[in-house]
Amino acid sequence: MRPRYLTLAALLALAASRLFAGSAADAAFERIANDFIESYLRQNPENATEIGDHRFDGQLTDYSAAGRQAAAATLRSTLAALDQVNPGALTGPDRVDAQILRQRVEYELFTLEELRPFECNPLLYQTSFADSIYDLSARGQAPAEVRLRMIAQRLAAFPRVVAEAKANLRHPPRASTETAIDQVAGTIRLVRDDLESLLQQAPALRAEVAPIQARAVAALADYRAWLQQDLLPRSTGDFRLGEKLYRRKLRYALGSDLTPETIMARALQEKANITEQLYATARPLYLRSFPRATPAELADRPRVIKAVLDQLAEHSLTDDTIVDRAKASLARATEFVRQHQLVTVPETPVRVIVVPEFARGVAIAYCQSPGALEPKGETFFAISPTPADWPPARKRSFYREYNEYMLQDLTVHEAMPGHYLQIAHANQFRAPTLVRTLFRSGSFIEGWAVYGERVMAEAGFGGPEVRMQQLKMRLRTTINAILDQRIHMGTMTEPEAIDLMMKEGFQEEGEAVGKWRRAILTSTQLSTYFVGAIEHDDLRAAAERHDGASFNLRRYHDTVLSFGNANVKYVRQEMGL
C-alpha cells in the first residue's frame, strides 16, 4: 500500500500556497491569531526575542497587577473571538493551528488565574533576569552595539521587576526559593562578568552601559538578600499541585487525550517491558565478563542488569573532559544518521557549550535552538559540569551516571537526531500564522528525542553498551512519569522516590536526588517525555501498518517532522493515520 501522507517538499509547497489563498473562515481565524500573537509578544517580550522577533528586545514582562489584568483581558477576548469561527470551515494548517491556539489561550488563562506562578514560583522571574540577557548576548543576531543597547534597556528595568517580584511572591515552596537563590547568584555573575566580551566588541558604549550594569547588579543583590532573609522563612507552600490542578495542567501541558490513569497503566507496563529488554541486552555482556556464571546468578535479573551498568559506569568522565567528549559524540552521531539514512540532516550550525551558571541546578544538559525567525540560527548543545561546591564523592556519583556511553545517548537526545535536528526541521515549517512557531508542543519535542534514542540504538549506534544506556534512559523516562503523577496527585515522599529510582531504575544516588528536586519544581514537565515517546511509537506503528512493504523510515521521519511543533495527535490527523 502506498503512503498517503505528504512529503516534506509537498507540505512546504502547500504551506506556501496557503499564504495567498483560503476560505473566509481561514481569513477570520488568521486575523484573530495574528492579533493575539502581536499582543502576546508585546506582553511577553522575552518570548519574542526567543523566537527571533527583535522588536521588543529592550523590554521586559510587566508582572504588576495591571500587567496581569491586561494579559487576562487579551486572553478572554481571544477566546470569545475564536468562538465565532467555524472550525469545520478551516483549511490547510489553520485546521490544526486553531486547535493549538485555543488550547494555549485556555492554558495561559488557567495559569494566570488558577496556578498563579507569579505568587508561588520565584523562578518565574529568572526569564526576565537571566534568559532575556543571555539570549541577546550569546547570539550574534545583530552588531554588538545594537545588542548592548537592548541589553542596557533590559538591565535598566531590573529594579522594576525586582519590586514586582517582591510585591507578588507570597508563600512559595521552599525548594523553589532555594533554587532561585542559587540561580540569582549565577545571574549576578552573568550581568557583572559575562557581558565583558560584548563590551570589548563595542568599547565606546562602556561608559554608558557600566552604570546601568552596576544598578542591575545591585538590584539583583538586593533581591537575593530578600529571598534569603524575607521569602525563605515564609516559603511554606506545598510543592504538590493536588489532583484537581494536576489533571487540568497535565491535559494542557501534554496536549494529549490520554488520562492520568491511562498514562500510569502504560507506564507500569512499559517499566516491566523495558526491564526485560535491559536484561536481554545485559545477559551476553555479563557472560562476557563472568563466563562461569551459574544459572542461579543469571536468573537474578536485577543483579545482572546492575552488574553490567556498574561496569559501564566505570568508563566515567570528568569536568575537564565532558565537553570535548560531547563534541566527539556529536560528530559520530551525525555521521551515523547520514550513513544509515535515518532522517534528513539539517545544515544549520550546532555548537557544544558549557551551561551558563545561572541555568544550572535543574538538568545535566539541554538544547537551546534558535527561534524560527532568528536570522542566524545557531543551536547550542549545552553540557553542565558539576557545581564547584560538590564534594568529590558526589562528583564521582554524577559521572558514573553520565559515563562515556550515557553521554553518547544523551547526545542523541539533545542533538542528533533529537532536539537539534527536530527543531531545525520544525523551523522550516510555514503557515499563515506563527501559532506553531510560538506555541511549541513539549510532548512532541521531548517525545521525539526519546524516540530518536530508540531509533539510533536499534540501528546499532554505539553497540550494546549504548543500547544499555538507551534502555536505562527509557526506563528513567517511564519512571519520571510515575514520579510526576505520584508526587503531584498523591503523597509520594522523597525516600520512596529515591528508592524507586535507584532500585527499579538502576540510577545513581546523585541522579535520583537531583531528579526529586526537578520533579517537585516542574510539575507535569517530566511526563512530557514518556507520553510523547509512546505517542511517537504508536504513530510509527500505525504508519508501518498503513504502508506495509512500502514503508520507508527516512521518508516517514521527514514527513513527521515537516508539520512543525504540533502535538503528535495533530500530526497523526494530518497524515491520515
FIMAR-214886 format. One record per residue (C-alpha): residue number from 1; x negated, y negated, z; chain; residue in one letter. Coordinates in nm, 3 decimals. Each point is the difference from the previous one (the first is absolute). Layout:
residues N
 pos    east   north      up unit code
 NUM       X       Y       Z    A    A
...
END
This chain:
residues 577
 pos    east   north      up unit code
   1   0.000   0.000   0.000    A    M
   2  -0.139  -0.342  -0.092    A    R
   3  -0.019  -0.264   0.273    A    P
   4   0.251  -0.283  -0.024    A    R
   5  -0.180  -0.242   0.229    A    Y
   6  -0.184  -0.298  -0.144    A    L
   7  -0.374  -0.028  -0.055    A    T
   8  -0.192  -0.292   0.146    A    L
   9  -0.026  -0.175  -0.336    A    A
  10   0.370   0.046  -0.070    A    A
  11   0.100  -0.135   0.339    A    L
  12  -0.221  -0.308  -0.035    A    L
  13   0.150  -0.063  -0.342    A    A
  14   0.350   0.031   0.145    A    L
  15  -0.086  -0.234   0.288    A    A
  16  -0.142  -0.257  -0.239    A    A
  17   0.310   0.011  -0.220    A    S
  18   0.222  -0.038   0.307    A    R
  19  -0.159  -0.337   0.075    A    L
  20   0.184  -0.142  -0.297    A    F
  21   0.333   0.182  -0.003    A    A
  22   0.260   0.130   0.243    A    G
  23   0.360  -0.004   0.111    A    S
  24   0.179  -0.283   0.177    A    A
  25  -0.033   0.202   0.321    A    A
  26  -0.375   0.024  -0.056    A    D
  27  -0.023  -0.376  -0.042    A    A
  28   0.199  -0.058   0.320    A    A
  29  -0.210   0.244   0.199    A    F
  30  -0.325  -0.141  -0.133    A    E
  31   0.102  -0.353   0.107    A    R
  32   0.082   0.123   0.349    A    I
  33  -0.320   0.204   0.026    A    A
  34  -0.224  -0.276  -0.131    A    N
  35   0.161  -0.262   0.225    A    D
  36  -0.042   0.225   0.303    A    F
  37  -0.361   0.085  -0.081    A    I
  38  -0.083  -0.368  -0.043    A    E
  39   0.147  -0.078   0.342    A    S
  40  -0.161   0.305   0.157    A    Y
  41  -0.347  -0.092  -0.126    A    L
  42   0.038  -0.356   0.125    A    R
  43   0.106   0.131   0.341    A    Q
  44  -0.273   0.268   0.004    A    N
  45  -0.297  -0.164  -0.174    A    P
  46  -0.243   0.270   0.117    A    E
  47   0.200   0.252  -0.205    A    N
  48  -0.023  -0.227  -0.302    A    A
  49  -0.378  -0.010   0.031    A    T
  50  -0.009   0.377   0.034    A    E
  51   0.175   0.063  -0.332    A    I
  52  -0.204  -0.268  -0.180    A    G
  53   0.242  -0.294   0.002    A    D
  54  -0.228  -0.281   0.119    A    H
  55   0.246  -0.289   0.009    A    R
  56   0.029   0.023   0.380    A    F
  57  -0.358   0.085   0.091    A    D
  58  -0.028  -0.295   0.239    A    G
  59   0.310   0.090   0.203    A    Q
  60   0.092   0.241   0.280    A    L
  61   0.329   0.154   0.111    A    T
  62   0.227  -0.209   0.220    A    D
  63   0.074   0.218   0.305    A    Y
  64   0.208  -0.265   0.178    A    S
  65   0.370   0.040   0.071    A    A
  66   0.078  -0.234  -0.291    A    A
  67  -0.221   0.205  -0.233    A    G
  68   0.170   0.323   0.103    A    R
  69   0.344  -0.154  -0.045    A    Q
  70  -0.091  -0.111  -0.351    A    A
  71  -0.126   0.349  -0.085    A    A
  72   0.320   0.160   0.134    A    A
  73   0.215  -0.240  -0.203    A    A
  74  -0.188   0.093  -0.317    A    T
  75   0.046   0.370   0.069    A    L
  76   0.373  -0.033   0.068    A    R
  77   0.066  -0.212  -0.308    A    S
  78  -0.192   0.248  -0.215    A    T
  79   0.207   0.292   0.126    A    L
  80   0.319  -0.193  -0.071    A    A
  81  -0.120  -0.075  -0.354    A    A
  82  -0.095   0.364  -0.063    A    L
  83   0.352   0.102   0.101    A    D
  84   0.125  -0.184  -0.310    A    Q
  85  -0.215   0.204  -0.240    A    V
  86   0.139   0.320  -0.151    A    N
  87  -0.285   0.253   0.042    A    P
  88   0.155   0.229  -0.260    A    G
  89  -0.049  -0.266  -0.268    A    A
  90  -0.374  -0.040   0.059    A    L
  91  -0.247   0.139  -0.252    A    T
  92  -0.372   0.078  -0.020    A    G
  93  -0.217  -0.071   0.305    A    P
  94   0.275  -0.215   0.152    A    D
  95   0.197   0.315   0.087    A    R
  96  -0.263   0.105   0.249    A    V
  97  -0.121  -0.345   0.101    A    D
  98   0.349  -0.101   0.114    A    A
  99   0.006   0.296   0.240    A    Q
 100  -0.351  -0.076   0.125    A    I
 101   0.080  -0.366   0.053    A    L
 102   0.320   0.064   0.194    A    R
 103  -0.173   0.248   0.227    A    Q
 104  -0.293  -0.234   0.059    A    R
 105   0.222  -0.299   0.080    A    V
 106   0.198   0.212   0.246    A    E
 107  -0.328   0.122   0.154    A    Y
 108  -0.132  -0.354   0.038    A    E
 109   0.321  -0.111   0.170    A    L
 110   0.001   0.305   0.227    A    F
 111  -0.363  -0.069   0.094    A    T
 112   0.061  -0.368   0.064    A    L
 113   0.318   0.035   0.205    A    E
 114  -0.028   0.340   0.170    A    E
 115  -0.363   0.112   0.013    A    L
 116  -0.117  -0.360   0.064    A    R
 117  -0.377   0.065  -0.031    A    P
 118  -0.075  -0.370   0.054    A    F
 119   0.100   0.062   0.365    A    E
 120  -0.151   0.343   0.061    A    C
 121  -0.298   0.043  -0.233    A    N
 122  -0.298  -0.236   0.037    A    P
 123  -0.165   0.183  -0.291    A    L
 124   0.254  -0.166  -0.232    A    L
 125  -0.192  -0.327   0.018    A    Y
 126  -0.322   0.161  -0.121    A    Q
 127   0.141  -0.026  -0.353    A    T
 128  -0.038  -0.377   0.024    A    S
 129  -0.315  -0.007   0.209    A    F
 130  -0.215   0.256  -0.177    A    A
 131   0.151   0.156  -0.311    A    D
 132   0.083  -0.334  -0.160    A    S
 133  -0.357  -0.125   0.036    A    I
 134  -0.164   0.326  -0.099    A    Y
 135   0.210   0.032  -0.317    A    D
 136  -0.127  -0.337  -0.119    A    L
 137  -0.362   0.040   0.108    A    S
 138  -0.059   0.356  -0.122    A    A
 139   0.137  -0.030  -0.353    A    R
 140  -0.149  -0.224  -0.265    A    G
 141   0.332  -0.099  -0.154    A    Q
 142  -0.104  -0.367  -0.011    A    A
 143  -0.319  -0.207   0.045    A    P
 144  -0.135  -0.019   0.354    A    A
 145   0.096  -0.368   0.028    A    E
 146   0.365   0.074  -0.078    A    V
 147   0.021   0.293   0.240    A    R
 148  -0.172  -0.191   0.279    A    L
 149   0.250  -0.285  -0.025    A    R
 150   0.288   0.249   0.025    A    M
 151  -0.167   0.179   0.291    A    I
 152  -0.051  -0.333   0.176    A    A
 153   0.370  -0.082  -0.035    A    Q
 154   0.088   0.335   0.151    A    R
 155  -0.253  -0.039   0.280    A    L
 156   0.151  -0.340   0.078    A    A
 157   0.334   0.177   0.058    A    A
 158  -0.143   0.246   0.255    A    F
 159   0.085  -0.216   0.304    A    P
 160   0.360  -0.019  -0.119    A    R
 161   0.024   0.380  -0.042    A    V
 162  -0.163   0.053   0.341    A    V
 163   0.264  -0.228   0.157    A    A
 164   0.279   0.192  -0.176    A    E
 165  -0.141   0.335   0.115    A    A
 166  -0.016  -0.124   0.358    A    K
 167   0.357  -0.125  -0.020    A    A
 168   0.134   0.320  -0.156    A    N
 169  -0.171   0.291   0.173    A    L
 170   0.186   0.141   0.300    A    R
 171  -0.077   0.350   0.134    A    H
 172  -0.176   0.203  -0.269    A    P
 173  -0.136   0.351   0.058    A    P
 174  -0.336  -0.009   0.172    A    R
 175  -0.178   0.183  -0.284    A    A
 176   0.105  -0.269  -0.248    A    S
 177  -0.142  -0.278   0.215    A    T
 178  -0.323   0.189   0.068    A    E
 179  -0.052   0.063  -0.372    A    T
 180   0.078  -0.364  -0.080    A    A
 181  -0.263  -0.114   0.252    A    I
 182  -0.261   0.216  -0.174    A    D
 183   0.101  -0.113  -0.348    A    Q
 184   0.006  -0.370   0.087    A    V
 185  -0.362   0.036   0.112    A    A
 186  -0.078   0.131  -0.348    A    G
 187   0.196  -0.283  -0.158    A    T
 188  -0.207  -0.256   0.191    A    I
 189  -0.314   0.152  -0.150    A    R
 190   0.163  -0.001  -0.344    A    L
 191   0.076  -0.373   0.021    A    V
 192  -0.321  -0.100   0.178    A    R
 193  -0.255   0.218  -0.182    A    D
 194   0.137   0.180  -0.306    A    D
 195   0.089  -0.316  -0.193    A    L
 196  -0.367  -0.094  -0.013    A    E
 197  -0.063   0.165  -0.339    A    S
 198   0.288  -0.197  -0.149    A    L
 199  -0.128  -0.324   0.153    A    L
 200  -0.341   0.065  -0.150    A    Q
 201   0.163   0.015  -0.342    A    Q
 202   0.166  -0.339   0.058    A    A
 203  -0.237  -0.192   0.232    A    P
 204   0.161  -0.334  -0.078    A    A
 205   0.311   0.109   0.192    A    L
 206  -0.181   0.103   0.319    A    R
 207   0.042  -0.335   0.173    A    A
 208   0.372  -0.001  -0.082    A    E
 209   0.070   0.363   0.093    A    V
 210  -0.218   0.037   0.311    A    A
 211   0.220  -0.209   0.237    A    P
 212   0.313   0.184  -0.117    A    I
 213  -0.183   0.330   0.046    A    Q
 214  -0.098  -0.098   0.354    A    A
 215   0.358  -0.097   0.093    A    R
 216   0.128   0.331  -0.137    A    A
 217  -0.255   0.195   0.203    A    V
 218   0.098  -0.199   0.311    A    A
 219   0.368   0.076  -0.063    A    A
 220  -0.074   0.371  -0.038    A    L
 221  -0.214   0.003   0.314    A    A
 222   0.283  -0.168   0.190    A    D
 223   0.246   0.251  -0.144    A    Y
 224  -0.218   0.296   0.101    A    R
 225  -0.033  -0.135   0.353    A    A
 226   0.378  -0.044   0.012    A    W
 227   0.050   0.358  -0.120    A    L
 228  -0.228   0.127   0.275    A    Q
 229   0.114  -0.220   0.286    A    Q
 230   0.367  -0.068  -0.074    A    D
 231   0.146   0.254  -0.242    A    L
 232  -0.185   0.316   0.105    A    L
 233   0.132  -0.004   0.360    A    P
 234   0.355  -0.021  -0.134    A    R
 235  -0.051   0.248  -0.285    A    S
 236   0.248   0.243   0.146    A    T
 237   0.207   0.072  -0.309    A    G
 238   0.077   0.355  -0.110    A    D
 239  -0.196   0.110  -0.306    A    F
 240   0.275   0.252  -0.081    A    R
 241   0.262  -0.130  -0.240    A    L
 242   0.274   0.231   0.120    A    G
 243   0.221   0.218  -0.218    A    E
 244   0.238  -0.266  -0.134    A    K
 245  -0.265  -0.247  -0.119    A    L
 246  -0.235   0.275  -0.117    A    Y
 247   0.263   0.160  -0.224    A    R
 248   0.075  -0.330  -0.170    A    R
 249  -0.360  -0.108  -0.033    A    K
 250  -0.102   0.341  -0.137    A    L
 251   0.266  -0.016  -0.273    A    R
 252  -0.120  -0.343  -0.109    A    Y
 253  -0.371   0.073   0.036    A    A
 254   0.012   0.325  -0.198    A    L
 255   0.258  -0.093  -0.260    A    G
 256   0.095   0.367   0.015    A    S
 257   0.331   0.179   0.040    A    D
 258  -0.158   0.255   0.237    A    L
 259   0.133  -0.012   0.356    A    T
 260  -0.225   0.028   0.308    A    P
 261   0.138   0.350   0.057    A    E
 262  -0.089   0.111  -0.354    A    T
 263  -0.345  -0.156   0.027    A    I
 264  -0.067   0.179   0.329    A    M
 265   0.118   0.337  -0.135    A    A
 266  -0.219  -0.031  -0.308    A    R
 267  -0.295  -0.118   0.206    A    A
 268   0.019   0.300   0.231    A    L
 269   0.022   0.238  -0.296    A    Q
 270  -0.284  -0.181  -0.177    A    E
 271  -0.215   0.025   0.313    A    K
 272   0.038   0.378   0.000    A    A
 273  -0.066   0.027  -0.376    A    N
 274  -0.311  -0.220   0.008    A    I
 275  -0.140   0.193   0.297    A    T
 276   0.029   0.321  -0.203    A    E
 277  -0.174  -0.164  -0.297    A    Q
 278  -0.274  -0.123   0.232    A    L
 279  -0.054   0.351   0.127    A    Y
 280  -0.009   0.146  -0.351    A    A
 281  -0.264  -0.256  -0.101    A    T
 282  -0.199   0.035   0.322    A    A
 283  -0.016   0.381   0.011    A    R
 284  -0.261   0.053  -0.277    A    P
 285  -0.206  -0.292   0.134    A    L
 286   0.012   0.157   0.346    A    Y
 287  -0.109   0.338  -0.136    A    L
 288  -0.288  -0.169  -0.181    A    R
 289  -0.130  -0.124   0.334    A    S
 290   0.111   0.299   0.208    A    F
 291  -0.013   0.304  -0.231    A    P
 292   0.038   0.242   0.293    A    R
 293   0.317  -0.158   0.134    A    A
 294   0.241   0.257   0.141    A    T
 295   0.362   0.037  -0.116    A    P
 296   0.111  -0.140   0.335    A    A
 297  -0.212  -0.313  -0.049    A    E
 298   0.132  -0.048  -0.352    A    L
 299   0.357   0.039   0.120    A    A
 300  -0.038  -0.300   0.233    A    D
 301   0.105  -0.266  -0.250    A    R
 302  -0.062  -0.313   0.213    A    P
 303  -0.344   0.130   0.097    A    R
 304  -0.102   0.064  -0.362    A    V
 305   0.128  -0.339  -0.119    A    I
 306  -0.165  -0.191   0.283    A    K
 307  -0.330   0.182  -0.039    A    A
 308  -0.022  -0.093  -0.368    A    V
 309   0.106  -0.359   0.064    A    L
 310  -0.260  -0.024   0.277    A    D
 311  -0.268   0.116  -0.243    A    Q
 312   0.106  -0.257  -0.257    A    L
 313   0.004  -0.270   0.269    A    A
 314  -0.373   0.054   0.052    A    E
 315  -0.054  -0.168  -0.339    A    H
 316   0.054  -0.331   0.172    A    S
 317  -0.067  -0.359  -0.103    A    L
 318  -0.113  -0.309   0.189    A    T
 319   0.077  -0.371  -0.001    A    D
 320  -0.310  -0.042  -0.216    A    D
 321   0.090   0.260  -0.262    A    T
 322   0.378  -0.003  -0.035    A    I
 323   0.030  -0.290  -0.247    A    V
 324  -0.264   0.134  -0.241    A    D
 325   0.153   0.347   0.018    A    R
 326   0.341  -0.150  -0.079    A    A
 327  -0.144  -0.164  -0.312    A    K
 328  -0.146   0.330  -0.118    A    A
 329   0.324   0.181   0.076    A    S
 330   0.198  -0.254  -0.202    A    L
 331  -0.227   0.051  -0.301    A    A
 332   0.041   0.380   0.019    A    R
 333   0.377  -0.019   0.036    A    A
 334   0.032  -0.238  -0.296    A    T
 335  -0.203   0.225  -0.226    A    E
 336   0.200   0.304   0.116    A    F
 337   0.333  -0.164  -0.087    A    V
 338  -0.127  -0.093  -0.344    A    R
 339  -0.147   0.343  -0.074    A    Q
 340   0.314   0.184   0.107    A    H
 341   0.233  -0.251  -0.170    A    Q
 342   0.221  -0.020   0.306    A    L
 343   0.120  -0.357  -0.060    A    V
 344  -0.110  -0.305  -0.198    A    T
 345  -0.281  -0.177   0.186    A    V
 346   0.037  -0.381   0.011    A    P
 347  -0.280  -0.232  -0.097    A    E
 348   0.060  -0.255   0.276    A    T
 349  -0.294  -0.027   0.245    A    P
 350  -0.013   0.161   0.345    A    V
 351  -0.260  -0.072   0.269    A    R
 352  -0.081   0.173   0.329    A    V
 353  -0.023  -0.250   0.286    A    I
 354  -0.029   0.007   0.379    A    V
 355   0.329  -0.068   0.181    A    V
 356  -0.002  -0.359   0.134    A    P
 357  -0.012  -0.004   0.377    A    E
 358   0.337  -0.174   0.036    A    F
 359   0.168   0.294  -0.175    A    A
 360  -0.155   0.278   0.207    A    R
 361   0.177   0.204   0.265    A    G
 362   0.285   0.161  -0.195    A    V
 363  -0.139   0.217  -0.284    A    A
 364  -0.334   0.142  -0.117    A    I
 365   0.040  -0.122  -0.358    A    A
 366   0.237  -0.179  -0.230    A    Y
 367   0.037  -0.113  -0.357    A    C
 368   0.054  -0.370  -0.063    A    Q
 369   0.120  -0.029  -0.356    A    S
 370   0.043  -0.328  -0.188    A    P
 371   0.346  -0.141  -0.052    A    G
 372   0.159   0.061  -0.336    A    A
 373  -0.033  -0.372  -0.079    A    L
 374  -0.363  -0.022   0.111    A    E
 375  -0.216  -0.107  -0.295    A    P
 376  -0.313   0.169   0.138    A    K
 377   0.123   0.339   0.105    A    G
 378  -0.273   0.156   0.210    A    E
 379   0.105   0.270   0.245    A    T
 380  -0.169   0.041   0.339    A    F
 381  -0.042   0.353   0.136    A    F
 382  -0.072  -0.095   0.361    A    A
 383  -0.180   0.233   0.242    A    I
 384  -0.006  -0.070   0.374    A    S
 385  -0.310   0.094   0.198    A    P
 386   0.043   0.065   0.370    A    T
 387   0.033  -0.301   0.232    A    P
 388  -0.329  -0.111   0.155    A    A
 389   0.125   0.056   0.356    A    D
 390   0.089   0.368  -0.050    A    W
 391  -0.213   0.241   0.208    A    P
 392  -0.214   0.256  -0.189    A    P
 393   0.232   0.290   0.081    A    A
 394   0.300  -0.175  -0.153    A    R
 395  -0.200  -0.089  -0.309    A    K
 396  -0.102   0.365  -0.041    A    R
 397   0.363   0.109   0.032    A    S
 398   0.102  -0.255  -0.260    A    F
 399  -0.255   0.119  -0.254    A    Y
 400   0.080   0.363   0.062    A    R
 401   0.352  -0.084  -0.111    A    E
 402  -0.115  -0.218  -0.290    A    Y
 403  -0.278   0.227  -0.118    A    N
 404  -0.153   0.032  -0.345    A    E
 405   0.286   0.213  -0.135    A    Y
 406   0.276  -0.203   0.163    A    M
 407  -0.148  -0.315  -0.153    A    L
 408   0.041   0.154  -0.345    A    Q
 409   0.367   0.066   0.067    A    D
 410   0.039  -0.348   0.148    A    L
 411  -0.149  -0.146  -0.318    A    T
 412   0.259   0.188  -0.202    A    V
 413   0.279  -0.143   0.216    A    H
 414  -0.115  -0.361   0.009    A    E
 415  -0.147  -0.034  -0.345    A    A
 416  -0.015   0.271  -0.266    A    M
 417   0.259   0.107  -0.100    A    P
 418   0.177  -0.143   0.306    A    G
 419   0.079  -0.360   0.088    A    H
 420  -0.245  -0.177  -0.228    A    Y
 421   0.108   0.191  -0.309    A    L
 422   0.371  -0.003   0.079    A    Q
 423   0.021  -0.372   0.070    A    I
 424  -0.212  -0.081  -0.304    A    A
 425   0.262   0.185  -0.208    A    H
 426   0.284  -0.172   0.187    A    A
 427  -0.151  -0.341  -0.071    A    N
 428   0.055   0.066  -0.370    A    Q
 429   0.376   0.034   0.050    A    F
 430   0.202  -0.283  -0.152    A    R
 431   0.362  -0.094   0.066    A    A
 432   0.217  -0.313  -0.015    A    P
 433  -0.052  -0.056   0.375    A    T
 434  -0.280   0.048   0.252    A    L
 435   0.211   0.221   0.228    A    V
 436  -0.217   0.310  -0.039    A    R
 437  -0.318  -0.208   0.009    A    T
 438   0.084  -0.166   0.331    A    L
 439   0.198   0.269   0.180    A    F
 440  -0.208   0.312  -0.037    A    R
 441   0.114   0.340   0.121    A    S
 442  -0.224   0.117   0.283    A    G
 443   0.126   0.358  -0.026    A    S
 444  -0.077   0.015  -0.374    A    F
 445  -0.347  -0.149   0.049    A    I
 446  -0.103   0.208   0.301    A    E
 447   0.174   0.310  -0.133    A    G
 448  -0.188  -0.026  -0.329    A    W
 449  -0.333  -0.018   0.184    A    A
 450   0.080   0.313   0.205    A    V
 451   0.126   0.174  -0.314    A    Y
 452  -0.319  -0.107  -0.179    A    G
 453  -0.205   0.180   0.265    A    E
 454   0.193   0.317  -0.082    A    R
 455  -0.056  -0.042  -0.375    A    V
 456  -0.374  -0.047   0.039    A    M
 457  -0.048   0.287   0.245    A    A
 458   0.205   0.240  -0.213    A    E
 459  -0.212  -0.100  -0.300    A    A
 460  -0.313   0.098   0.195    A    G
 461  -0.144  -0.337   0.105    A    F
 462  -0.260   0.061   0.271    A    G
 463   0.065   0.374   0.017    A    G
 464   0.162   0.184   0.292    A    P
 465  -0.172  -0.231   0.251    A    E
 466   0.190  -0.305  -0.128    A    V
 467   0.312   0.215  -0.039    A    R
 468  -0.023   0.069   0.374    A    M
 469  -0.010  -0.373   0.070    A    Q
 470   0.286  -0.069  -0.241    A    Q
 471   0.216   0.258   0.174    A    L
 472  -0.102  -0.137   0.338    A    K
 473   0.098  -0.349  -0.119    A    M
 474   0.331   0.132  -0.134    A    R
 475   0.060   0.163   0.336    A    L
 476  -0.087  -0.331   0.168    A    R
 477   0.245  -0.182  -0.227    A    T
 478   0.270   0.247   0.097    A    T
 479  -0.074  -0.031   0.371    A    I
 480   0.002  -0.379  -0.036    A    N
 481   0.364   0.013  -0.109    A    A
 482   0.081   0.221   0.300    A    I
 483  -0.181  -0.240   0.233    A    L
 484   0.170  -0.305  -0.147    A    D
 485   0.345   0.142   0.058    A    Q
 486  -0.061   0.163   0.337    A    R
 487  -0.164  -0.315   0.136    A    I
 488   0.248  -0.259  -0.124    A    H
 489   0.321   0.205   0.012    A    M
 490  -0.104   0.210   0.296    A    G
 491  -0.224   0.006   0.304    A    T
 492  -0.326   0.157  -0.120    A    M
 493  -0.287  -0.099   0.228    A    T
 494  -0.363  -0.065  -0.088    A    E
 495  -0.123   0.332   0.149    A    P
 496   0.267   0.189  -0.196    A    E
 497  -0.096  -0.179  -0.321    A    A
 498  -0.373   0.059   0.053    A    I
 499   0.067   0.367   0.071    A    D
 500   0.199   0.041  -0.323    A    L
 501  -0.262  -0.175  -0.212    A    M
 502  -0.298   0.185   0.144    A    M
 503   0.142   0.351   0.044    A    K
 504   0.229   0.027  -0.301    A    E
 505  -0.157  -0.266  -0.224    A    G
 506  -0.364   0.091   0.076    A    F
 507  -0.088  -0.367   0.046    A    Q
 508  -0.291  -0.139   0.198    A    E
 509   0.089  -0.174   0.326    A    E
 510  -0.111  -0.342  -0.125    A    G
 511   0.229   0.026  -0.304    A    E
 512   0.292   0.114   0.212    A    A
 513  -0.043  -0.286   0.250    A    V
 514  -0.018  -0.253  -0.283    A    G
 515   0.306   0.147  -0.170    A    K
 516   0.206  -0.028   0.318    A    W
 517  -0.071  -0.374   0.008    A    R
 518   0.080  -0.036  -0.367    A    R
 519   0.327   0.189   0.046    A    A
 520   0.119  -0.228   0.278    A    I
 521  -0.105  -0.314  -0.193    A    L
 522   0.154   0.090  -0.338    A    T
 523   0.340   0.163   0.034    A    S
 524   0.120   0.178  -0.320    A    T
 525  -0.323  -0.070  -0.192    A    Q
 526  -0.152   0.339   0.079    A    L
 527   0.305   0.172  -0.151    A    S
 528  -0.055  -0.161  -0.341    A    T
 529  -0.289   0.238  -0.076    A    Y
 530   0.190   0.320   0.061    A    F
 531   0.331  -0.105  -0.152    A    V
 532  -0.168  -0.149  -0.306    A    G
 533  -0.213   0.312  -0.046    A    A
 534   0.288   0.247   0.012    A    I
 535   0.202  -0.221  -0.235    A    E
 536  -0.292  -0.002  -0.246    A    H
 537  -0.029   0.378   0.036    A    D
 538   0.371   0.039  -0.067    A    D
 539  -0.015  -0.234  -0.299    A    L
 540  -0.284   0.190  -0.164    A    R
 541   0.176   0.332   0.059    A    A
 542   0.311  -0.141  -0.170    A    A
 543  -0.207  -0.120  -0.297    A    A
 544  -0.171   0.338  -0.035    A    E
 545   0.337   0.176  -0.002    A    R
 546   0.135  -0.248  -0.252    A    H
 547  -0.295   0.010  -0.241    A    D
 548  -0.090   0.366   0.025    A    G
 549  -0.297   0.095  -0.216    A    A
 550  -0.031  -0.355  -0.137    A    S
 551  -0.082  -0.150   0.342    A    F
 552  -0.318  -0.206  -0.015    A    N
 553  -0.147  -0.120   0.329    A    L
 554  -0.170  -0.313  -0.128    A    R
 555   0.307  -0.112  -0.193    A    R
 556   0.216   0.067   0.302    A    Y
 557  -0.225  -0.202   0.233    A    H
 558  -0.026  -0.291  -0.243    A    D
 559   0.377  -0.006  -0.031    A    T
 560   0.063   0.009   0.376    A    V
 561  -0.245  -0.286   0.050    A    L
 562   0.147  -0.210  -0.281    A    S
 563   0.307  -0.104   0.199    A    F
 564  -0.189  -0.222   0.241    A    G
 565   0.035   0.025   0.377    A    N
 566   0.356   0.134   0.007    A    A
 567   0.122   0.263   0.246    A    N
 568  -0.030   0.356  -0.124    A    V
 569   0.377   0.036  -0.018    A    K
 570   0.012  -0.284  -0.254    A    Y
 571  -0.285   0.152  -0.203    A    V
 572   0.193   0.328  -0.009    A    R
 573   0.306  -0.193  -0.115    A    Q
 574  -0.192  -0.179  -0.277    A    E
 575  -0.159   0.325  -0.118    A    M
 576   0.338   0.169  -0.027    A    G
 577  -0.094   0.267   0.253    A    L
END
